[in-house]
Structures are given as structure tokens and as C-alpha cells.
Amino acid sequence: MNNIITPRQVADLAFAAGEYLDPEAILEADIAAAQHRYIEPVTGRALAEALAQGRYDDFRDRYAAPALAMWVRVMVQPVMDIRTGPAGSVVQRTASAAPAGDNARAASIAALRQRARQLLRRMSGELERMAAQMPEYDPDSNILAKRRIEGGIVL
């Protein structure tokens, strides 16, 4: 299966203007893993493949790509915080910057996860609305279209 987005799209969609990420830091395998883990359980494999082949460009660009890009970031951010070099695992430290502490990194990842979940729910809602226009979509395969409990509230 092809990927729905490219490393450049991950950099553009999941990182803010002031954040720098070389798109080469994102591997095609990172995207494939996030797509398989987070997108396919919502879209189903057939629709994910259709999106990767360039069908439903508007849906892909507005809903699937932002959700997938954010999940890729959630998956790679911890790895980006620590680098492997000749001295083993290291964190970068410069004269003008120091690595974030454990609490700051945990809070950042939690916020990124929340954003990714919201984008995935947004994509799921649009899928339900557009189901008749996408024959590859099987609503029974969408794990988010089922009822769930969050904080004691049935959604």
C-alpha cells in the first residue's frame, strides 16, 4: 500500500511556522506505520488505498492528511528528542538552547495526542457524512463510529 501523504506534507501540516523539521527526518516507514495504526481503522483499508492513489483529493487534503500528519508527529517526536551517534543516545545542547525537561516533553506529547485525536474524530465525522460518495468506505470498519465513554459521558 502507498502512503496517503509525503514527508514534506508531514512537515508542513504537523509543525508550526516557527518549528523546524527537515522532511528527510520523516521516513516513509514512519508514515506507513501511522497510517496503518491510526487511519486505516477509521477509513478501512480499501478507502485508505483509494486516498493513497489520489482519489478523493478534497477529503484527503482537508481531513485525512492533517490527521495522519499529526499522528506521524506524535510517533516520531520522542525519537527526534534523542539522537543516536557515536557516543550512543544523546540529547542536543547548544549555548542558546537546552533540552526540554521530562515534564515539558510529556505535556507536549499529551497536547499533540489530543490534537491528533480531534483531527481523527473530525475525519471520522466527515466520513460518516460522505459515506454514500465513497464506495470504498465501509462504515462498519470505522472504529470511531461506535459509541464510547469519555469521562463518564457516553458519546
Disulfide bonds with the S-S distance in Angstrom:
none
